[in-house]
């Protein structure tokens, strides 16, 4: 199905390698390049060759605009890793590319392929009055061979937990798209200026519930949960434990939503490869096609800019 597709993956970190391998597993061709191996000059050389049908941009967040504009020059569809930008003005420049190209490009919000989020999106949430999405994990135990201080996450310009774990902001936006006003309280560290190690994002708007997204690099036990509070039902979804409960006056309903994590990556990549080939993507109602997710990308960028550091942590080891 995808044997005639050849994708250039720009960025050879863990996520770039995952995308590269997934393209191969889905039957496509892929070449991966490290940004450190020639940077924009090398990327330009490869794209100008006419060899590739699309590009995956999996560089650090501060290396986005120039690559998006390069791909747009050659009308090359893109899979752009999240977050797209941490500056709303830069995001607007990225979104200045032609609408037709946006319609063939994907933003890497792979959690939109999680069966729990899709199940919630299909629920009647009109009686909801509050929500909280929570994610936390000790970043020192995050990945094999991972050293926080040497990573993109430790950078003062574009680092921190809010950008790193911004899937939760996007998930909140999927469920409550009118909650576009944002306030953020963050914890910092003397050794890492302008880097948030924990952030509490408050979202609100007219004619919609208000709620929070909480995230941290500090929790000794990995946690990922969604809690919705409504006058008709309480939704308590523990994504880490794959335990999904809906409590109503008549009792508790438990949903069976099995998940193999890489299937979300396969799902979003299948849709990207379909768009590259001019084919119809899946019927996922949350499809993160570039032209459909500007508000979510802008919300993430504004949230990062809105951080207020109210306290600091000590004793962090990396």
DAHUGI-V415068 format. One record per residue. N is the residue number from 1. RES is the residue in one letter. SS is DSSP state (A for helix, B for strand, O for the rest). NEAR is the number of other C-alpha atoms within 8 Angstrom. Layout:
BEGIN
n->N res->RES ss->SS near->NEAR
n->N res->RES ss->SS near->NEAR
END
This chain:
BEGIN
n->1 res->X ss->O near->4
n->2 res->X ss->O near->8
n->3 res->X ss->O near->7
n->4 res->X ss->O near->7
n->5 res->X ss->O near->12
n->6 res->X ss->B near->12
n->7 res->X ss->B near->14
n->8 res->X ss->B near->13
n->9 res->X ss->B near->16
n->10 res->X ss->B near->15
n->11 res->X ss->O near->13
n->12 res->X ss->O near->14
n->13 res->X ss->O near->9
n->14 res->X ss->A near->6
n->15 res->X ss->A near->8
n->16 res->X ss->A near->15
n->17 res->X ss->A near->11
n->18 res->X ss->A near->8
n->19 res->X ss->A near->12
n->20 res->X ss->A near->12
n->21 res->X ss->A near->8
n->22 res->X ss->A near->11
n->23 res->X ss->A near->13
n->24 res->X ss->A near->10
n->25 res->X ss->A near->7
n->26 res->X ss->O near->9
n->27 res->X ss->O near->9
n->28 res->X ss->O near->13
n->29 res->X ss->B near->11
n->30 res->X ss->B near->11
n->31 res->X ss->B near->9
n->32 res->X ss->B near->12
n->33 res->X ss->B near->10
n->34 res->X ss->O near->11
n->35 res->X ss->O near->11
n->36 res->X ss->O near->5
n->37 res->X ss->O near->7
n->38 res->X ss->O near->9
n->39 res->X ss->A near->9
n->40 res->X ss->A near->9
n->41 res->X ss->A near->7
n->42 res->X ss->A near->9
n->43 res->X ss->A near->10
n->44 res->X ss->A near->9
n->45 res->X ss->A near->8
n->46 res->X ss->A near->9
n->47 res->X ss->A near->12
n->48 res->X ss->A near->8
n->49 res->X ss->O near->7
n->50 res->X ss->O near->7
n->51 res->X ss->O near->8
n->52 res->X ss->O near->11
n->53 res->X ss->O near->11
n->54 res->X ss->B near->12
n->55 res->X ss->B near->14
n->56 res->X ss->B near->14
n->57 res->X ss->B near->13
n->58 res->X ss->O near->13
n->59 res->X ss->O near->13
n->60 res->X ss->O near->7
n->61 res->X ss->O near->11
n->62 res->X ss->O near->9
n->63 res->X ss->O near->8
n->64 res->X ss->O near->12
n->65 res->X ss->A near->10
n->66 res->X ss->A near->8
n->67 res->X ss->A near->10
n->68 res->X ss->A near->10
n->69 res->X ss->A near->10
n->70 res->X ss->A near->9
n->71 res->X ss->A near->13
n->72 res->X ss->A near->12
n->73 res->X ss->A near->7
n->74 res->X ss->O near->8
n->75 res->X ss->O near->7
n->76 res->X ss->O near->11
n->77 res->X ss->B near->14
n->78 res->X ss->B near->13
n->79 res->X ss->B near->13
n->80 res->X ss->B near->12
n->81 res->X ss->O near->12
n->82 res->X ss->O near->11
n->83 res->X ss->O near->12
n->84 res->X ss->O near->11
n->85 res->X ss->O near->13
n->86 res->X ss->O near->16
n->87 res->X ss->O near->9
n->88 res->X ss->A near->10
n->89 res->X ss->A near->6
n->90 res->X ss->A near->10
n->91 res->X ss->A near->14
n->92 res->X ss->A near->8
n->93 res->X ss->A near->9
n->94 res->X ss->A near->10
n->95 res->X ss->O near->9
n->96 res->X ss->O near->6
n->97 res->X ss->O near->10
n->98 res->X ss->O near->8
n->99 res->X ss->A near->7
n->100 res->X ss->A near->6
n->101 res->X ss->A near->12
n->102 res->X ss->A near->14
n->103 res->X ss->O near->9
n->104 res->X ss->O near->14
n->105 res->X ss->O near->15
n->106 res->X ss->B near->12
n->107 res->X ss->B near->13
n->108 res->X ss->O near->11
n->109 res->X ss->O near->10
n->110 res->X ss->A near->10
n->111 res->X ss->A near->9
n->112 res->X ss->A near->11
n->113 res->X ss->A near->12
n->114 res->X ss->O near->10
n->115 res->X ss->A near->9
n->116 res->X ss->A near->10
n->117 res->X ss->A near->11
n->118 res->X ss->A near->11
n->119 res->X ss->A near->8
n->120 res->X ss->A near->8
n->121 res->X ss->A near->8
n->122 res->X ss->O near->6
n->123 res->X ss->O near->6
n->124 res->X ss->O near->5
n->125 res->X ss->O near->6
n->126 res->X ss->O near->4
n->127 res->X ss->O near->8
n->128 res->X ss->B near->12
n->129 res->X ss->B near->11
n->130 res->X ss->B near->10
n->131 res->X ss->B near->13
n->132 res->X ss->B near->11
n->133 res->X ss->B near->13
n->134 res->X ss->B near->12
n->135 res->X ss->B near->13
n->136 res->X ss->B near->13
n->137 res->X ss->O near->14
n->138 res->X ss->O near->13
n->139 res->X ss->A near->8
n->140 res->X ss->A near->9
n->141 res->X ss->A near->8
n->142 res->X ss->O near->8
n->143 res->X ss->O near->5
n->144 res->X ss->O near->5
n->145 res->X ss->O near->4
n->146 res->X ss->O near->9
n->147 res->X ss->O near->8
n->148 res->X ss->A near->10
n->149 res->X ss->A near->7
n->150 res->X ss->A near->6
n->151 res->X ss->O near->9
n->152 res->X ss->A near->8
n->153 res->X ss->A near->12
n->154 res->X ss->A near->12
n->155 res->X ss->O near->11
n->156 res->X ss->O near->10
n->157 res->X ss->O near->6
n->158 res->X ss->O near->11
n->159 res->X ss->O near->13
n->160 res->X ss->O near->14
n->161 res->X ss->A near->16
n->162 res->X ss->A near->12
n->163 res->X ss->A near->12
n->164 res->X ss->A near->9
n->165 res->X ss->O near->9
n->166 res->X ss->O near->12
n->167 res->X ss->A near->9
n->168 res->X ss->A near->11
n->169 res->X ss->A near->11
n->170 res->X ss->A near->12
n->171 res->X ss->A near->11
n->172 res->X ss->A near->11
n->173 res->X ss->A near->11
n->174 res->X ss->A near->9
n->175 res->X ss->A near->8
n->176 res->X ss->O near->9
n->177 res->X ss->O near->8
n->178 res->X ss->O near->10
n->179 res->X ss->O near->14
n->180 res->X ss->O near->9
n->181 res->X ss->B near->7
n->182 res->X ss->B near->13
n->183 res->X ss->B near->10
n->184 res->X ss->B near->13
n->185 res->X ss->B near->11
n->186 res->X ss->B near->14
n->187 res->X ss->B near->13
n->188 res->X ss->B near->15
n->189 res->X ss->B near->12
n->190 res->X ss->O near->6
n->191 res->X ss->O near->4
n->192 res->X ss->B near->10
n->193 res->X ss->O near->8
n->194 res->X ss->O near->8
n->195 res->X ss->O near->14
n->196 res->X ss->O near->14
n->197 res->X ss->O near->13
n->198 res->X ss->B near->14
n->199 res->X ss->B near->15
n->200 res->X ss->B near->11
n->201 res->X ss->B near->12
n->202 res->X ss->B near->11
n->203 res->X ss->B near->13
n->204 res->X ss->B near->13
n->205 res->X ss->O near->11
n->206 res->X ss->O near->6
n->207 res->X ss->O near->5
n->208 res->X ss->O near->10
n->209 res->X ss->O near->12
n->210 res->X ss->B near->12
n->211 res->X ss->B near->10
n->212 res->X ss->B near->11
n->213 res->X ss->B near->14
n->214 res->X ss->B near->12
n->215 res->X ss->B near->13
n->216 res->X ss->B near->13
n->217 res->X ss->O near->11
n->218 res->X ss->O near->10
n->219 res->X ss->O near->10
n->220 res->X ss->O near->6
n->221 res->X ss->O near->7
n->222 res->X ss->O near->10
n->223 res->X ss->B near->10
n->224 res->X ss->B near->11
n->225 res->X ss->B near->12
n->226 res->X ss->B near->13
n->227 res->X ss->B near->11
n->228 res->X ss->B near->12
n->229 res->X ss->B near->11
n->230 res->X ss->B near->11
n->231 res->X ss->O near->8
n->232 res->X ss->O near->8
n->233 res->X ss->O near->10
n->234 res->X ss->B near->12
n->235 res->X ss->B near->12
n->236 res->X ss->B near->11
n->237 res->X ss->B near->12
n->238 res->X ss->B near->11
n->239 res->X ss->O near->11
n->240 res->X ss->O near->9
n->241 res->X ss->O near->5
n->242 res->X ss->O near->10
n->243 res->X ss->B near->11
n->244 res->X ss->B near->14
n->245 res->X ss->B near->11
n->246 res->X ss->B near->11
n->247 res->X ss->B near->11
n->248 res->X ss->B near->9
n->249 res->X ss->O near->6
n->250 res->X ss->O near->5
n->251 res->X ss->B near->6
n->252 res->X ss->B near->8
n->253 res->X ss->B near->7
n->254 res->X ss->B near->8
n->255 res->X ss->B near->7
n->256 res->X ss->O near->6
n->257 res->X ss->O near->8
n->258 res->X ss->O near->6
n->259 res->X ss->O near->8
n->260 res->X ss->O near->6
n->261 res->X ss->A near->6
n->262 res->X ss->A near->6
n->263 res->X ss->A near->8
n->264 res->X ss->A near->12
n->265 res->X ss->A near->11
n->266 res->X ss->A near->10
n->267 res->X ss->A near->10
n->268 res->X ss->A near->11
n->269 res->X ss->A near->11
n->270 res->X ss->A near->10
n->271 res->X ss->A near->11
n->272 res->X ss->A near->13
n->273 res->X ss->A near->10
n->274 res->X ss->A near->11
n->275 res->X ss->A near->12
n->276 res->X ss->A near->13
n->277 res->X ss->O near->7
n->278 res->X ss->O near->7
n->279 res->X ss->O near->7
n->280 res->X ss->O near->7
n->281 res->X ss->O near->9
n->282 res->X ss->O near->6
n->283 res->X ss->O near->5
n->284 res->X ss->O near->6
n->285 res->X ss->O near->4
n->286 res->X ss->O near->8
n->287 res->X ss->O near->8
n->288 res->X ss->O near->11
n->289 res->X ss->B near->12
n->290 res->X ss->A near->12
n->291 res->X ss->A near->8
n->292 res->X ss->A near->6
n->293 res->X ss->O near->10
n->294 res->X ss->A near->9
n->295 res->X ss->A near->6
n->296 res->X ss->A near->10
n->297 res->X ss->A near->13
n->298 res->X ss->A near->10
n->299 res->X ss->A near->11
n->300 res->X ss->A near->14
n->301 res->X ss->A near->13
n->302 res->X ss->A near->12
n->303 res->X ss->A near->13
n->304 res->X ss->A near->11
n->305 res->X ss->A near->8
n->306 res->X ss->O near->9
n->307 res->X ss->B near->11
n->308 res->X ss->B near->7
n->309 res->X ss->B near->10
n->310 res->X ss->B near->7
n->311 res->X ss->B near->7
n->312 res->X ss->B near->9
n->313 res->X ss->O near->8
n->314 res->X ss->O near->5
n->315 res->X ss->O near->4
n->316 res->X ss->O near->5
n->317 res->X ss->O near->4
n->318 res->X ss->O near->6
END
